[in-house]
Amino acid sequence: MLELSSRTLVTAAAALCFASIAALPAHAAEATEADPIIVTGQSSERVQQFVDRVSVASPMADQLPRWDTSICTSLAGLPRRQAEFVADRIARRALAVGIQPGEPGCQANVSVIFTQNSDEVAERMFEQDRQMFAYYQETNVSTLGQAAFNDTFLRSGAPVRWWHVSHTMTADGLSLAGDASNGGMENAPVQRASGTRLRSETREDLRRAIIIVDARRVGGAQLAALADYISMVALAQIDPGADTSGFPSILNLFTQNGEPVAEMTQWDLAYLDGLYRTTRNAANAEQQEREIARRMSGAATP
């Protein structure tokens, strides 16, 4: 069993930061180059509306972040068999967009925590290690900001809450801060593009995702659907306040007036496909959102 008490779990997360609590092997097929996923029979305006609603960029960066080449998922609070199922589902969704799951024992950068009291766990994790959430602004580190953290993570009340931390990299993927001997450029200045340019000198790479699932609030959601919901918010920095009730999306899993869903839909898959194919060093998030929408609707992209 991987079940831990709330106090034990929080202490472990704070002490280890993102060392693996329970990094599980993922038995998924190798990724292959696939054709883009297209949302058919929908107007480009409707597709753009969906993209605009679910996408959210850090005010510090104005670019949509994504994982670079790999993720390592840890799970806590579930029996091993169920934890392996969720980890495998995340790995399959990641492979579909070209992101490789980590090997067993890898250092986790996606932490999924199941608990009976998500409010208490979130609060204690924050109290014991604020740096984990990059709560205080750091050079070349981006989040949605303190206000968003307080409202959408600490005081969320949602069945699933999440928080992402991204790092600003050069357009070629070099670190702008850190050990220069490992490919970084210590204390390098950040030069961001203006809205009139097509490209930026930088891009945003996800470095950490913390996802807390409240077992009391998920209701009767099937594990497969819940695993896909977790996969969606693990692979993309989704706006927690997005109203997707008018669209067929796994994000409606806990929405009373949304279409019932059992797994990721064509809209979700097309969005992730577009995010991981879009220009990483675009001038701004708006440019990326337009490009994602064009790819989703099958329109030509530059």
N, C-alpha and C positions, 0 to 999 in steps of 0.2 A: 504494500500500500504506500501511496505517496501522501497520505493525509497528515497534515500538521496543524497544530493549534494556531490560532491567530497570532498569539504572542511569539511562539517559536518561529513562525513564518516571517513575521516582521523583523525579528532580531536577525534571522538568517539573511534576509534581503538587505538589511541595512549594513550588516557586518561584511557581507561578501560583495556588496554593490551588485554587479551583474555577473559574478561568478555563477556557474550553473547550480540552481537548486536541484533540478532533476532534468538535465538535458537528455532527451530521449532519442534513440535512433529512429530515423524515418524511412520506411520501406516504400519508396515511391519510384516510379519509372523515370528513366533519364529524360531530360528535357530535349525536345526536338524543335527545330525551326517550324513554326506554324503560320498559316495565313492569318491576317488580322481578323478579329471577331467583329462582325457588323451587326448593328441594331437595325433591323429591316422594318419597313412599313411605318416609319416615324419621321416627322418633319425635323429638319436640322435645328429649328428653333427649340423644339421640345427636348432634343438631345442636349443642346447647349444649356438649357435650363437645368437639367439634371446635373451636368458637370459643374455648373456654377454653384449649385446648392451643396453638393457633397465635398467639393474641393475647398481647402483652406490652407493658406500660406502664412508663415510667420511674418509679423510686421517688421521683424529684424532682417528678413532676407528677401521677401517678395518673390520666392520661387517655390514650386511644389517639390518637396523632398521625396526621395525614393531610396530603396536599398541599392547598393552597388552591385555586388556579385553573390553574396551569400547571407544567410541568416542562421542563427542558432537559437532554437526554442527550448525554454525550460517550462515545466508545468509543476504546480504544487496544489494539493488539496483534492486530488482525484485518485481513485484506485488505479493501479498501473495500467490495466487493460483499457480503461476509458481514456487515461492520459495519453497512451500510445495512439489511440484512435484520433484524438484531437491533434497531436503532433504530426501524425501522418497526413491528416487533412490539410494542415497548414503547409506542409512540405509539398504536397501535390499542387496546391494553388500557387505556391512560390515557383515551382518548377515550370508551370505553365507560362510564367512571364519571364523565365530565364534566370531566376534566382535559385542558387543551389542551397539545399539544407546542409547544416553543419554535421560533422562526424560525431559519433558518440563521445562525450566528454569535452566537447567544445565549450568555449566560454559564451554563455547565453547573452544575446542582445535583444531577444524578444522573451519577456517574462509574463507568463499567464498564470494568474493566481485565482483559484476557486475558494470561496470562503462563505461562511454563513453571515458575516458582518463586514461588508465591504467598506462601510463608513469608518469603522474602527481601524481596519487594516490600512486604509489609505492614510488616515491621520497619523498613525504610529510610524508608518514607513517614512512619511514626510518629516515627522519630528526627529527621527533618528538619523536620517541622511537626506538633507535637502539638496545636496550636490547631485544625487542620483537623478533628480528631476530638473537640474539646471535652473533652479528657482531664481537664483541671482544671476544677472546677465554676465556672461563670460565672452571673451573675445572669440569670434568665429564659431560660436555655438548658438543655435536658434531653437526657440520654442514658440508657442502661441502667446507667451507672456504670463505674468503673475495673475492678472485678473482672470484670464481664461482658466488657469490652473485652479484657482480658488473656486470658480463657479462650476466648471465642467469636470473636475476631478475630485477635489476635496469634498465639495458639497453637491456632488452629482445627483445621487438618489436613483440613478439609472441601473437597470439590471447588469449592464456592462459599461465600465468606464475605461478610458485609455488616455495615455500621455506619450507624446513622441519628443525625442531630442534629436536634432540634426546638427551636423557640422558643415561649415562652409569649406569647400575644397576648390582648387583651381579647376578650370574647365577640363583639364586632362586628368583630374583625380588625385592631385598631389595635396597633401595637407598644408594648410596655411599656418599651422602652429604645431609645435612639437619637436621631435628629434629629427634634425636635418639628416642625420646618418641613415635614417630609415625612410628617406624620401620626402620628408617634410621640409618646409621652409620656415624656420623659426622666426616669429615676429614679422612675418611678411604682411604688408598692407593689403587690405581688401579694396579692390576697385570694382564697383558695381556699374552695370550698364544703365544708361538713361532709357526712358521709355521709347525713344526714337530709334534705338539700335535693335538689330535682330538677334544679337548674341551678347552674352555677358562673359566676363573673364572668370566667373565663378559658377559653381553649382552647389546644390544642397543634397548631402548624403545622409540618410537616416543612420543613426548610431545606436539608438535605444528605443524600445517600446515597452511600456508597462501597461498591462491589461488586467483589470480585476473584475471577476465575475461573481455576482452575488447570487448564491444558490437559492435564496429565499425569493428573489425577485424575477428569476427567469421563467417561473411558471411551468407550463407544460411543454416548453420548447424541446423538440427532439435534439439529441446530442449532435446528429449530423448537421442540422440547421444551425445550431449554436456554434459548432466548429467552423462552419463557413462564415458566420457573422464575425467570429474572432479573426479568421483569416483575412477578411476584408479590412478590418481596422488595424491589423498587424502590418499589412502590405502597403497601406496608403494612409496618409494623415487625413482622415475623414473628419469633417466638421461635426462635432457631437450634437449640435443644435439643428442640423439640416432637416428640413421637412421633405421627406421623400414619399409621403403618403400617396401622391398622385402617380408614382412610378413603380413598376414591378422590380423590387430590389430586396435583397436579403436584409437590408437596413430597416425594413419594415417588420422585422421579426417580432418586435415588441410594441408595434404601433396598432392600436385598436382599429383605426379607420383605414389602414393600409391593406393592400392585397396580401392574402396569406401566402407565405413562401416556405419552402422546405429545403432549399439550397440556393446557392448563388444563381442568379438569373443571367440571361443574355446581356442585360444592361450592366450588371456588375462585372461580368467577365470582360465585356468590351471596354468598360472604364479602366480596369486594371491593365488590360492589353494596351490601351492608348497611353496611360501614364508611363508605362515602361518602354514605350516606343517614342515618346515625345522628346523634343529637344531638351536635354538636361540643363544646358547653360543658356536657356532662353533669357531674353531681356527682362521678363517679369512673369508672374504667375498667370496674368490674363492671357498672355501669348500662349502659354502652355495649355490653358483651359480651352482656348479656341482650337488648338491643334488636336487635343484629345477628342473634342466633339467632332471634328472633321473626320478623324479616324473611325470613331464610333459609327458615324453615319455613312462611311464609305466614300466620302468626298476626297478629292485629291489633296495631298499635303505637300508642303515644300520640302 
